[in-house]
């Protein structure tokens, strides 16, 4: 009877007759078989009995089962009802204790409408076009004309209570009853979300991920930790296959959902992306935003809760390392959804909007909008790229950047990545010669996405590649706000505002994490205390009260304390220059007259070999920089000295304290140590103002030395690498070169404390 519409008359039920039920044939289900794929239901339809003190009860009658197909939307909804329903004890003598769904009843003047089933039958016979006509529903009276129950295979649903919202749910299930097995091709019936929709059962691999909403505060498309939260939320749209479209990918034919506009494949081959360098958390956020086509001001607060973002931020901020990120894609497929003005939310999302958000703006009831975001997220994928994805993340010591340009670093990272692919059986083009120095100062994290990744460890890339098409990874795309799917302008504006507030509040958690990192390393200070107080004040604000300008200003102020700017790392150097004023063989050892180093590295070595030969060596120090912030103009490099024997060997008349501002050299100090008694004690420091950010106040000035002959001429000191944090002095170094063999090698540099 799968192609029949079944109605009982009240007479059949009340008299418990075994007579055949009355039915009226509608459209033959076989003509539209592709609309009816999904879970099977058994529907038992019984008319009401009578009204008494208990209100109502089921009749005992011969059950007539009608096997139909219900789409996934209805199944998901039933499961949600199961999770939230309350158990009801069956009434004594109830003949159908396995009943899982009970419909609302209709009364007319406290009596049953005995014509409900007749109306149902008559509507079916007239082949009415709209569900409410078929069911005998009067939209004005908001009631239904009969009772029924469903017995759902593989689901155990308790009877639902009959609250004010129950009628909507019942009408939906009644539409399933009256239309799932025989449908009329009308716009009203085949709008997305009606039970007449045909569920897609054989979509291209991977694309179902596009029905989900995403939260851009936690989104992690290609996570470094595959066990962490990925940012995907509940489905915001549904895929239907009402139009019966198909697409062939390779040798396999798939259904093409109505909501998908086009699918473009790029089968086979590797597409190696450019190497991304991250020197700040802003660089990481910018790259992640670019991967999802993010646009708008909220993206400067995005990804705060992403585990990969947090991990890379910690590496850059906490370990004086930068990051090179290299990836390759295999068998890429691009999927575009239909234009937003055609796309609709699924019925569950619509119901949440209707039930909780109607009549409210974000200002009048912010919590209902926050609840929507918690369930469905902030955005959805309008465009998605799928395929196999291999990613290598290199953590590189900042010292490597001091002697190599960014382009050189990128070439080294790419060569290392291609070498990895080649070693595991991948076909690559390009240099695989890896700089040994790069390998020595970097650590590598490799991750694989899509396909059967367990094959990589045993059989290599060539075995893994064929499995990608059946299990591709969504690795990039274009996100659009979920608010674009709302037609109500007020609700759209309110949801946009709610998303902005949601993203900013997540950003405050990021700032809290960063402040904790600072205080754990350097302790509390007046600066960190002031920032913490501002942060606490914002966190205490009620939902919806954050001001974007204030949050951005606080973020800038905190990041200014932590993030080392490029003008310092790239355009700033500590320099040492020298000249002989007598026998030049005592000075330099072949070194250039000016020796400079960027932060994170040491100058080339200078050789001190003064002795009894005529003259000595003149020495000066300087901090050179361009494009710096105003506070940096108050920075100085200072040198102090004193003799511990014959003072004629030290200074040459210079002051005991010699300092120089930025882009100036300190006054000359004359080194003329020789065989006379004693030597010269030497110490250095970098001076920074109170207005300097924390990263600068944690920067160290370092002095390194080693002997290349008789070691008694150099030191003694507790370490050959002596560093001092800004505004502190290095330990003293003793210069006592004389006629003994060899000399002392010396170098200077600035090292980042963060």
C-alpha positions as CSV (number, residue, x, y, z in Angstrom):
1,X,0.0,0.0,0.0
2,X,3.0,2.3,-0.3
3,X,1.4,4.2,-3.1
4,X,-1.9,4.8,-1.3
5,X,-3.1,7.5,1.0
6,X,-4.9,5.9,4.0
7,X,-7.8,7.4,6.0
8,X,-9.9,5.7,8.6
9,X,-13.5,6.8,9.2
10,X,-14.6,7.3,12.8
11,X,-17.1,4.5,12.3
12,X,-14.4,2.0,11.4
13,X,-12.5,2.8,14.5
14,X,-15.3,3.0,17.1
15,X,-16.8,-0.3,16.0
16,X,-13.4,-2.0,15.9
17,X,-14.4,-3.4,12.6
18,X,-12.0,-5.5,10.5
19,X,-13.4,-4.0,7.3
20,X,-10.9,-2.6,4.8
21,X,-10.0,1.0,5.5
22,X,-11.2,3.7,3.2
23,X,-8.5,5.1,1.0
24,X,-8.0,7.3,-2.0
25,X,-5.1,6.8,-4.4
26,X,-3.0,9.8,-5.0
27,X,0.2,10.1,-7.1
28,X,2.1,6.9,-7.7
29,X,5.2,6.9,-5.5
30,X,7.2,5.0,-8.1
31,X,7.1,8.0,-10.4
32,X,9.0,10.1,-7.9
33,X,11.0,7.4,-6.2
34,X,14.1,9.6,-5.9
35,X,12.2,11.9,-3.6
36,X,11.5,9.2,-1.0
37,X,14.9,7.9,0.1
38,X,15.9,7.7,3.7
39,X,14.7,6.1,6.9
40,X,11.6,3.9,6.9
41,X,8.6,4.6,9.2
42,X,5.6,2.5,10.1
43,X,2.6,4.8,10.4
44,X,-0.5,3.6,12.3
45,X,-3.5,5.8,12.0
46,X,-6.3,5.6,14.5
47,X,-9.3,7.8,15.0
48,X,-10.3,9.2,18.4
49,X,-12.8,7.4,20.6
50,X,-14.7,9.5,23.0
51,X,-14.3,12.3,25.5
52,X,-14.5,11.4,29.2
53,X,-13.1,12.4,32.5
54,X,-9.6,11.4,31.5
55,X,-9.8,13.5,28.4
56,X,-9.1,10.9,25.7
57,X,-7.5,7.5,25.1
58,X,-6.6,5.3,22.2
59,X,-9.1,3.0,20.5
60,X,-8.4,-0.6,19.9
61,X,-8.7,-1.3,16.2
62,X,-7.0,-3.2,13.5
63,X,-3.7,-1.4,12.7
64,X,-3.0,-0.5,9.1
65,X,0.7,0.0,8.4
66,X,1.9,2.3,5.7
67,X,5.6,2.0,4.9
68,X,7.0,5.3,3.7
69,X,10.3,7.0,3.3
70,X,11.1,10.1,5.5
71,X,13.9,12.5,4.8
72,X,16.9,13.0,7.1
73,X,15.5,16.3,8.3
74,X,12.5,14.6,9.9
75,X,14.7,11.9,11.4
76,X,17.1,14.4,13.0
77,X,14.1,16.3,14.4
78,X,12.6,13.2,15.9
79,X,15.9,12.3,17.5
80,X,16.1,15.8,19.1
81,X,12.6,15.4,20.4
82,X,13.6,12.1,21.9
83,X,16.5,13.7,23.7
84,X,14.3,16.4,25.2
85,X,11.0,14.6,25.9
86,X,9.6,13.6,29.2
87,X,8.5,10.1,30.1
88,X,4.8,9.5,30.5
89,X,3.5,6.4,32.3
90,X,1.2,4.4,30.0
91,X,-2.5,4.4,31.0
92,X,-3.8,1.1,32.4
93,X,-5.3,-1.0,29.7
94,X,-3.6,1.0,27.0
95,X,-3.5,-1.4,24.0
96,X,-0.5,0.2,22.4
97,X,2.2,0.7,25.0
98,X,4.9,1.0,22.4
99,X,3.4,4.1,21.0
100,X,6.2,6.7,20.7
101,X,4.4,9.8,19.4
102,X,1.0,11.2,20.2
103,X,-0.7,13.9,18.3
104,X,-2.6,16.9,19.7
105,X,-6.4,16.4,19.7
106,X,-9.0,18.7,18.4
107,X,-12.2,19.5,20.3
108,X,-15.2,21.5,19.2
109,X,-17.1,22.8,22.2
110,X,-15.4,20.1,24.4
111,X,-16.5,17.4,22.0
112,X,-14.6,15.5,19.4
113,X,-14.8,16.6,15.9
114,X,-16.1,13.3,14.5
115,X,-15.7,14.6,11.0
116,X,-11.9,14.9,11.2
117,X,-11.2,11.7,9.3
118,X,-13.9,12.3,6.8
119,X,-12.4,15.7,6.0
120,X,-9.0,14.0,5.6
121,X,-10.4,11.5,3.2
122,X,-12.3,14.1,1.3
123,X,-9.3,16.4,1.0
124,X,-7.3,13.5,-0.3
125,X,-10.0,12.6,-2.8
126,X,-10.0,16.2,-4.1
127,X,-6.2,16.0,-4.5
128,X,-5.7,19.2,-2.6
129,X,-2.4,20.9,-3.1
130,X,-1.5,22.2,0.3
131,X,-0.7,20.2,3.4
132,X,-3.2,22.0,5.6
133,X,-6.0,21.2,3.1
134,X,-5.0,17.5,3.0
135,X,-4.9,17.3,6.8
136,X,-8.1,19.2,7.4
137,X,-6.1,21.9,9.3
138,X,-7.6,25.3,9.6
139,X,-4.8,27.8,9.9
140,X,-7.1,30.4,11.5
141,X,-8.4,27.9,14.1
142,X,-4.9,26.4,14.5
143,X,-6.2,22.9,15.1
144,X,-6.1,19.6,13.4
145,X,-9.0,17.3,12.6
146,X,-7.9,13.9,13.9
147,X,-5.6,12.0,16.2
148,X,-2.7,9.7,15.1
149,X,0.5,8.2,16.3
150,X,3.7,7.1,14.8
151,X,5.8,4.1,15.6
152,X,9.3,4.8,14.4
153,X,11.8,2.0,13.7
154,X,15.1,2.2,15.6
155,X,13.9,5.2,17.6
156,X,12.3,5.2,21.1
157,X,10.4,8.4,21.6
158,X,8.3,9.1,24.6
159,X,4.9,10.9,24.3
160,X,5.4,14.7,24.3
161,X,3.6,17.0,26.6
162,X,1.0,19.3,24.9
163,X,2.4,22.7,25.5
164,X,1.8,25.9,23.5
165,X,4.5,24.9,21.0
166,X,3.2,21.4,20.4
167,X,0.9,22.3,17.5
168,X,3.7,23.3,15.2
169,X,5.5,20.0,15.8
170,X,2.4,18.0,15.2
171,X,1.7,19.7,12.0
172,X,5.1,18.9,10.8
173,X,4.7,15.2,11.6
174,X,1.2,15.2,10.0
175,X,2.7,16.5,6.8
176,X,5.1,13.5,6.9
177,X,2.1,11.2,7.3
178,X,0.0,12.7,4.6
179,X,2.7,13.6,2.0
180,X,5.7,11.3,2.4
181,X,4.3,8.5,0.3
182,X,2.4,10.6,-2.3
183,X,3.2,14.2,-3.0
184,X,2.0,16.9,-5.2
185,X,4.5,19.0,-7.1
186,X,3.7,22.4,-5.6
187,X,5.9,25.2,-4.4
188,X,4.3,25.1,-1.0
189,X,5.0,21.5,-0.5
190,X,8.6,21.4,-1.8
191,X,10.1,24.4,0.0
192,X,13.2,23.4,1.9
193,X,12.4,21.9,5.2
194,X,9.0,20.3,4.3
195,X,8.9,16.5,4.6
196,X,8.2,16.3,0.9
197,X,11.9,17.1,0.3
198,X,14.0,14.3,-1.0
199,X,17.0,13.5,1.1
200,X,20.3,13.1,-0.8
201,X,21.7,9.7,-0.1
202,X,24.8,9.6,-2.4
203,X,26.5,13.0,-2.4
204,X,30.1,13.6,-3.5
205,X,32.5,12.7,-0.6
206,X,33.1,15.5,1.9
207,X,30.5,18.0,0.7
208,X,28.1,17.3,3.6
209,X,30.5,19.3,5.8
210,X,29.2,22.4,4.1
211,X,25.8,22.1,5.7
212,X,27.3,22.9,9.1
213,X,27.7,26.3,10.6
214,X,31.2,27.3,11.9
215,X,32.3,29.5,14.8
216,X,35.2,31.7,13.6
217,X,36.4,32.0,17.2
218,X,37.4,28.3,17.3
219,X,37.6,27.3,13.6
220,X,40.7,25.1,12.9
221,X,40.6,24.0,9.3
222,X,43.9,22.2,9.3
223,X,44.6,21.6,13.0
224,X,48.0,20.7,14.4
225,X,46.2,18.8,17.1
226,X,43.6,16.5,15.4
227,X,41.9,15.8,18.7
228,X,41.0,19.5,19.4
229,X,37.8,21.3,18.8
230,X,37.5,22.2,15.1
231,X,34.9,24.9,15.2
232,X,32.1,23.2,13.3
233,X,28.6,23.5,14.8
234,X,25.2,22.2,14.1
235,X,23.8,22.0,10.5
236,X,22.5,25.4,9.4
237,X,21.3,24.2,5.9
238,X,20.1,20.9,4.5
239,X,21.0,19.2,1.2
240,X,18.0,18.1,-0.8
241,X,17.8,16.3,-4.1
242,X,14.4,17.2,-5.3
243,X,15.6,18.1,-8.8
244,X,17.3,14.7,-9.4
245,X,20.6,16.2,-10.6
246,X,23.7,14.0,-10.8
247,X,27.4,14.6,-11.4
248,X,30.1,12.2,-12.4
249,X,33.4,12.5,-10.7
250,X,36.0,10.1,-12.1
251,X,34.1,6.9,-12.7
252,X,31.6,7.4,-10.0
253,X,28.2,9.1,-10.3
254,X,26.8,11.1,-7.4
255,X,23.7,13.0,-6.6
256,X,24.2,16.8,-6.9
257,X,22.2,18.5,-4.1
258,X,19.9,21.3,-5.1
259,X,21.9,23.7,-2.9
260,X,25.1,23.2,-4.8
261,X,25.7,25.4,-7.8
262,X,28.8,23.9,-9.2
263,X,31.6,21.4,-8.6
264,X,34.9,21.9,-10.2
265,X,37.5,19.2,-10.0
266,X,41.3,19.3,-10.4
267,X,42.1,15.6,-10.2
268,X,45.6,14.4,-9.5
269,X,48.9,16.3,-9.1
270,X,50.4,18.3,-6.3
271,X,49.8,22.0,-5.9
272,X,52.5,23.5,-3.6
273,X,51.5,26.7,-1.9
274,X,53.7,29.6,-1.1
275,X,55.6,29.4,2.2
276,X,54.0,31.5,4.9
277,X,56.3,33.2,7.5
278,X,54.8,34.1,10.8
279,X,56.7,36.6,13.0
280,X,53.7,37.7,15.1
281,X,50.3,36.4,16.1
282,X,48.8,38.9,13.7
283,X,50.6,37.1,10.8
284,X,49.0,33.8,11.9
285,X,45.6,35.4,12.1
286,X,45.9,37.1,8.7
287,X,46.9,33.8,7.1
288,X,44.0,31.9,8.7
289,X,41.6,34.6,7.7
290,X,42.8,34.6,4.1
291,X,42.3,30.8,3.9
292,X,38.5,31.3,4.5
293,X,38.0,34.6,2.6
294,X,37.2,36.5,5.7
295,X,36.1,40.1,5.2
296,X,35.1,42.8,7.7
297,X,36.4,44.3,11.0
298,X,35.5,41.3,13.2
299,X,38.2,39.2,11.6
300,X,40.9,41.1,13.6
301,X,39.4,39.3,16.6
302,X,38.9,35.9,15.0
303,X,40.4,32.4,15.8
304,X,41.1,33.4,19.4
305,X,40.0,30.0,20.6
306,X,41.6,27.9,17.8
307,X,44.1,25.5,19.3
308,X,46.5,25.8,16.3
309,X,46.4,29.6,16.5
310,X,47.0,29.5,20.2
311,X,49.9,27.1,19.8
312,X,51.6,29.2,17.1
313,X,51.1,32.4,19.1
314,X,52.8,30.8,22.1
315,X,55.7,29.7,19.9
316,X,56.3,33.1,18.6
317,X,55.7,35.0,21.8
318,X,57.3,32.6,24.3
319,X,60.2,30.9,22.7
320,X,62.1,33.4,20.5
321,X,61.1,31.4,17.4
322,X,59.4,32.3,14.1
323,X,57.3,29.9,12.0
324,X,57.4,28.8,8.4
325,X,54.2,27.1,7.2
326,X,54.3,25.0,4.0
327,X,51.5,22.9,2.5
328,X,50.6,20.9,-0.5
329,X,47.2,19.9,-1.9
330,X,46.3,16.8,-3.9
331,X,43.2,16.1,-6.1
332,X,41.6,19.4,-5.3
333,X,37.8,20.0,-5.7
334,X,36.0,23.3,-5.4
335,X,32.3,23.4,-4.4
336,X,30.1,26.5,-4.7
337,X,26.7,26.8,-3.1
338,X,23.8,28.6,-4.8
339,X,23.5,32.4,-4.2
340,X,22.6,33.4,-0.7
341,X,19.2,34.8,-1.8
342,X,18.2,31.3,-2.9
343,X,19.7,29.5,0.0
344,X,17.6,28.8,3.1
345,X,18.2,27.7,6.7
346,X,17.1,24.3,7.6
347,X,13.8,24.0,9.4
348,X,15.4,23.5,12.8
349,X,17.4,26.7,12.5
350,X,14.2,28.5,11.2
351,X,12.2,27.2,14.1
352,X,14.8,28.5,16.6
353,X,14.6,31.9,15.0
354,X,10.8,31.9,14.9
355,X,10.3,30.5,18.4
356,X,13.0,32.5,20.3
357,X,14.2,35.5,18.2
358,X,10.9,36.7,16.8
359,X,9.9,40.0,18.4
360,X,13.4,40.5,20.0
361,X,16.4,42.5,19.0
362,X,19.9,41.9,20.3
363,X,19.4,44.9,22.6
364,X,16.1,43.7,24.1
365,X,17.2,40.0,24.5
366,X,20.9,39.3,23.7
367,X,20.8,35.8,25.2
368,X,18.5,34.3,22.5
369,X,20.9,35.5,19.8
370,X,23.9,34.1,21.8
371,X,22.1,30.8,22.1
372,X,21.6,30.7,18.4
373,X,25.4,31.3,17.9
374,X,26.2,28.6,20.4
375,X,24.1,26.1,18.5
376,X,24.8,27.1,14.8
377,X,27.9,29.3,14.9
378,X,28.7,32.5,13.2
379,X,29.3,31.7,9.5
380,X,28.9,29.0,6.9
381,X,30.9,27.8,3.9
382,X,29.7,29.4,0.7
383,X,32.7,28.0,-1.2
384,X,34.8,25.1,-0.1
385,X,37.9,23.4,-1.4
386,X,38.5,19.7,-0.7
387,X,41.4,17.4,-1.3
388,X,44.4,15.7,0.3
389,X,46.5,18.1,2.4
390,X,50.0,17.8,3.7
391,X,51.3,20.5,6.0
392,X,54.7,21.1,7.6
393,X,55.2,23.7,10.3
394,X,58.8,24.7,11.0
395,X,59.7,26.5,14.2
396,X,62.9,28.4,13.4
397,X,65.2,30.2,15.8
398,X,65.2,33.9,15.3
399,X,69.0,33.8,15.1
400,X,68.7,32.2,11.7
401,X,66.8,35.3,10.4
402,X,69.6,37.6,11.5
403,X,71.9,36.1,8.9
404,X,69.4,35.0,6.3
405,X,66.7,37.1,4.4
406,X,63.1,36.1,4.5
407,X,63.3,34.8,1.0
408,X,66.3,32.6,1.9
409,X,64.3,31.2,4.9
410,X,61.3,30.4,2.6
411,X,63.6,28.6,0.1
412,X,65.1,26.5,3.0
413,X,61.6,25.6,4.3
414,X,60.3,24.7,0.9
415,X,63.4,22.6,0.1
416,X,62.9,20.8,3.4
417,X,59.2,20.2,2.7
418,X,59.9,18.9,-0.8
419,X,62.6,16.6,0.5
420,X,60.0,15.2,2.9
421,X,57.5,14.5,0.1
422,X,60.2,12.9,-2.0
423,X,61.4,10.7,0.8
424,X,57.9,9.3,1.3
425,X,57.3,8.6,-2.4
426,X,55.8,11.8,-3.6
427,X,56.6,13.2,-7.0
428,X,58.1,16.7,-6.6
429,X,59.7,19.5,-8.7
430,X,62.1,21.9,-7.3
431,X,65.2,21.9,-5.1
432,X,65.3,19.3,-2.3
433,X,68.7,20.4,-1.0
434,X,68.3,21.4,2.6
435,X,70.5,24.0,4.3
436,X,72.1,22.1,7.2
437,X,72.1,25.3,9.3
438,X,68.3,25.6,8.8
439,X,67.9,22.0,9.9
440,X,70.0,22.6,13.0
441,X,68.0,25.6,14.2
442,X,64.5,24.4,13.3
443,X,62.0,21.8,14.4
444,X,59.4,20.3,12.1
445,X,55.8,19.2,12.7
446,X,54.1,17.3,9.8
447,X,50.4,16.6,9.5
448,X,48.3,14.8,6.9
449,X,44.6,15.4,6.2
450,X,42.2,13.4,4.1
451,X,42.4,9.9,2.8
452,X,43.5,7.0,4.9
453,X,46.4,8.6,6.8
454,X,47.3,5.3,8.4
455,X,48.7,4.2,5.1
456,X,51.4,6.9,5.1
457,X,53.5,5.3,7.9
458,X,53.7,1.9,6.2
459,X,53.3,2.4,2.5
460,X,54.0,6.1,1.8
461,X,52.3,8.8,-0.2
462,X,51.7,6.8,-3.4
463,X,49.4,4.4,-1.5
464,X,47.7,7.2,0.4
465,X,46.9,9.3,-2.7
466,X,44.2,7.0,-4.2
467,X,42.3,7.1,-0.9
468,X,41.9,10.9,-1.0
469,X,39.0,11.0,-3.4
470,X,36.8,9.0,-1.1
471,X,37.7,11.0,2.0
472,X,38.8,14.5,1.0
473,X,39.5,17.2,3.6
474,X,38.0,20.7,3.6
475,X,41.1,22.8,3.8
476,X,40.0,26.3,2.6
477,X,37.1,28.2,1.2
478,X,35.0,31.3,1.5
479,X,32.9,31.9,4.6
480,X,29.7,34.0,4.7
481,X,27.8,35.3,7.8
482,X,24.8,33.1,8.8
483,X,22.9,36.4,9.1
484,X,22.9,36.6,5.3
485,X,20.3,33.7,5.4
486,X,17.8,35.8,7.4
487,X,15.2,37.8,5.6
488,X,14.1,39.9,8.6
489,X,16.2,43.0,8.5
490,X,16.0,43.6,12.3
491,X,17.0,40.0,13.0
492,X,19.8,40.1,10.5
493,X,21.2,43.3,12.1
494,X,20.8,41.9,15.6
495,X,22.6,38.6,14.7
496,X,25.5,40.6,13.1
497,X,25.8,42.6,16.3
498,X,25.6,39.4,18.4
499,X,28.4,37.8,16.3
500,X,30.6,40.9,16.8
501,X,30.1,40.7,20.5
502,X,30.7,37.0,20.6
503,X,34.0,37.3,18.7
504,X,35.2,40.2,20.8
505,X,34.4,38.3,24.0
506,X,36.5,35.3,22.8
507,X,39.3,37.8,22.0
508,X,39.2,38.9,25.6
509,X,40.0,35.3,26.6
510,X,43.0,35.5,24.3
511,X,44.2,38.7,25.9
512,X,43.8,37.1,29.3
513,X,46.0,34.2,28.2
514,X,48.6,36.6,26.8
515,X,48.7,38.6,30.1
516,X,49.1,35.4,32.0
517,X,52.1,34.5,29.8
518,X,53.7,37.9,30.6
519,X,53.3,37.8,34.3
520,X,54.5,34.2,34.5
521,X,57.8,35.2,32.8
522,X,58.5,38.7,34.2
523,X,56.2,39.1,37.1
524,X,53.7,41.9,37.7
525,X,54.5,45.5,37.0
526,X,52.6,48.7,36.9
527,X,52.0,48.2,33.2
528,X,50.6,44.6,33.5
529,X,48.5,45.7,36.5
530,X,46.9,48.6,34.5
531,X,46.2,46.3,31.6
532,X,44.8,43.6,33.8
533,X,42.4,46.1,35.4
534,X,41.1,47.3,32.0
535,X,40.7,43.7,30.9
536,X,38.7,42.7,34.1
537,X,36.4,45.7,33.6
538,X,35.6,44.6,30.1
539,X,35.0,41.0,31.1
540,X,32.6,42.2,33.7
541,X,30.4,44.0,31.2
542,X,27.0,42.5,30.5
543,X,26.3,40.6,27.3
544,X,26.2,43.0,24.4
545,X,28.0,45.9,26.1
546,X,31.5,45.6,24.7
547,X,32.6,48.6,22.5
548,X,34.7,47.5,19.5
549,X,37.0,50.5,19.7
550,X,37.8,49.8,23.4
551,X,38.4,46.1,22.8
552,X,40.7,46.9,19.8
553,X,42.6,49.5,21.8
554,X,43.2,47.1,24.7
555,X,44.3,44.4,22.3
556,X,46.7,46.8,20.6
557,X,48.1,47.9,24.0
558,X,48.7,44.3,25.2
559,X,50.1,43.1,21.9
560,X,52.4,46.2,21.8
561,X,53.9,45.0,25.0
562,X,54.5,41.5,23.6
563,X,55.0,41.6,19.9
564,X,58.5,42.6,18.7
565,X,58.0,44.9,15.6
566,X,59.7,44.3,12.3
567,X,61.6,47.7,12.5
568,X,63.4,46.2,15.5
569,X,64.1,42.7,14.2
570,X,65.0,43.9,10.6
571,X,66.1,47.5,10.8
572,X,68.0,47.6,14.1
573,X,71.6,46.5,14.8
574,X,74.1,46.6,17.6
575,X,77.4,47.8,16.1
576,X,81.0,47.8,17.2
577,X,83.7,49.8,15.3
578,X,87.4,50.1,15.9
579,X,90.6,51.6,14.6
580,X,94.3,51.3,15.5
581,X,96.4,54.2,16.6
582,X,99.7,52.4,16.3
583,X,100.7,49.0,15.2
584,X,97.6,47.6,13.5
585,X,98.5,44.0,14.0
586,X,97.3,44.3,17.6
587,X,93.7,45.0,16.6
588,X,90.9,43.2,14.7
589,X,92.6,40.0,13.5
590,X,91.4,40.7,10.0
591,X,87.9,41.8,11.0
592,X,86.1,44.6,9.2
593,X,86.4,48.0,10.9
594,X,82.6,48.0,11.6
595,X,80.9,44.9,12.9
596,X,77.1,44.8,13.3
597,X,74.4,42.3,14.1
598,X,70.6,42.3,14.1
599,X,68.7,41.3,17.3
600,X,69.0,37.6,17.9
601,X,72.6,37.3,16.6
602,X,76.1,38.2,17.5
603,X,78.6,40.4,15.6
604,X,81.4,38.8,13.8
605,X,84.3,38.3,16.2
606,X,87.0,41.0,16.8
607,X,90.5,39.9,17.9
608,X,92.2,41.8,20.7
609,X,96.0,41.2,20.8
610,X,97.5,44.4,22.2
611,X,100.9,44.0,23.7
612,X,104.2,45.8,23.8
613,X,104.0,47.0,20.3
614,X,103.4,50.7,19.7
615,X,100.0,52.2,20.0
616,X,96.7,50.6,20.9
617,X,93.1,50.0,19.6
618,X,90.3,52.5,19.7
619,X,86.8,51.0,20.4
620,X,83.2,52.3,20.1
621,X,79.7,50.9,20.3
622,X,76.3,52.0,18.8
623,X,72.7,51.0,18.3
624,X,71.7,51.7,14.7
625,X,68.0,51.8,13.6
626,X,65.5,53.2,11.2
627,X,61.7,53.5,11.3
628,X,61.5,53.1,15.0
629,X,58.8,54.4,17.5
630,X,59.3,57.6,19.4
631,X,60.3,55.9,22.7
632,X,63.2,54.1,21.1
633,X,65.0,57.5,20.6
634,X,65.7,57.4,24.3
635,X,67.6,54.0,24.1
636,X,71.3,54.0,24.8
637,X,74.2,51.6,24.7
638,X,76.7,52.1,27.5
639,X,80.2,50.9,28.4
640,X,82.0,51.2,31.7
641,X,85.5,50.3,32.7
642,X,88.1,50.5,35.5
643,X,91.8,49.4,35.8
644,X,92.8,46.7,38.3
645,X,96.5,47.5,37.9
646,X,98.5,50.0,35.9
647,X,95.8,52.4,34.7
648,X,97.8,53.6,31.7
649,X,96.7,50.4,29.9
650,X,93.0,51.4,29.9
651,X,90.9,54.2,28.5
652,X,93.4,56.6,27.0
653,X,91.8,59.4,28.9
654,X,88.2,58.4,28.3
655,X,85.5,58.7,31.0
656,X,84.8,55.7,33.1
657,X,81.2,55.7,31.7
658,X,80.7,56.0,27.9
659,X,77.1,56.1,26.4
660,X,75.6,56.7,23.0
661,X,72.0,57.4,21.9
662,X,70.5,55.7,18.9
663,X,72.4,56.1,15.6
664,X,75.4,57.6,17.5
665,X,78.7,56.0,18.5
666,X,80.0,56.2,22.1
667,X,83.2,58.2,22.7
668,X,86.3,56.2,22.0
669,X,87.9,53.9,24.5
670,X,91.6,53.1,24.1
671,X,92.7,49.5,24.7
672,X,96.5,49.4,25.3
673,X,97.0,46.5,27.7
674,X,100.5,45.0,27.7
675,X,103.0,43.5,30.1
676,X,102.5,46.1,32.8
677,X,100.8,45.0,35.9
678,X,97.0,44.3,36.0
679,X,94.4,44.7,33.3
680,X,91.2,46.4,32.4
681,X,87.7,45.5,33.7
682,X,85.0,46.0,31.0
683,X,81.1,45.9,31.2
684,X,78.2,46.8,28.9
685,X,74.5,47.5,29.1
686,X,71.5,48.6,27.0
687,X,69.4,51.5,28.6
688,X,65.7,51.7,27.8
689,X,63.1,54.2,29.1
690,X,60.1,53.5,31.3
691,X,57.9,54.0,28.3
692,X,59.5,51.0,26.5
693,X,57.2,48.0,26.0
694,X,57.8,44.8,28.0
695,X,59.5,43.0,25.1
696,X,62.2,45.7,25.0
697,X,62.7,45.7,28.7
698,X,63.3,42.0,28.5
699,X,65.8,42.3,25.7
700,X,69.4,41.4,26.7
701,X,72.7,42.8,25.7
702,X,75.2,40.0,25.4
703,X,79.0,39.8,25.2
704,X,80.8,36.6,24.2
705,X,84.5,35.8,24.2
706,X,87.1,33.0,23.9
707,X,90.9,32.8,23.8
708,X,92.8,31.7,20.7
709,X,96.1,31.3,22.6
710,X,97.1,31.7,26.2
711,X,93.8,31.8,28.0
712,X,95.2,33.7,31.0
713,X,95.0,36.9,28.9
714,X,91.1,36.8,28.7
715,X,88.5,36.8,31.4
716,X,88.4,35.3,33.9
717,X,84.6,35.3,34.0
718,X,82.1,32.7,35.1
719,X,80.8,32.4,31.6
720,X,82.1,33.0,28.1
721,X,78.6,34.2,27.2
722,X,77.6,37.1,29.5
723,X,74.2,38.7,29.1
724,X,72.2,41.4,31.0
725,X,68.6,42.4,30.8
726,X,67.9,45.9,29.7
727,X,69.0,48.5,32.3
728,X,71.4,46.0,33.9
729,X,75.1,45.6,33.5
730,X,76.8,42.5,32.2
731,X,79.3,40.9,34.5
732,X,82.8,42.3,34.2
733,X,85.3,40.9,31.6
734,X,89.0,41.3,32.3
735,X,91.2,42.3,29.4
736,X,94.9,41.4,30.1
737,X,96.5,40.7,26.7
738,X,100.2,41.0,26.6
739,X,103.2,39.3,25.0
740,X,101.9,35.8,25.7
741,X,100.8,33.8,22.7
742,X,97.5,34.4,21.0
743,X,94.8,36.9,21.8
744,X,91.1,37.2,22.8
745,X,88.1,36.9,20.4
746,X,85.1,39.1,21.3
747,X,81.6,39.8,19.9
748,X,78.4,41.6,21.0
749,X,74.7,41.3,20.3
750,X,71.1,41.9,21.4
751,X,68.9,38.9,22.3
752,X,65.2,39.0,22.7
753,X,63.9,38.0,26.1
754,X,60.5,36.8,24.7
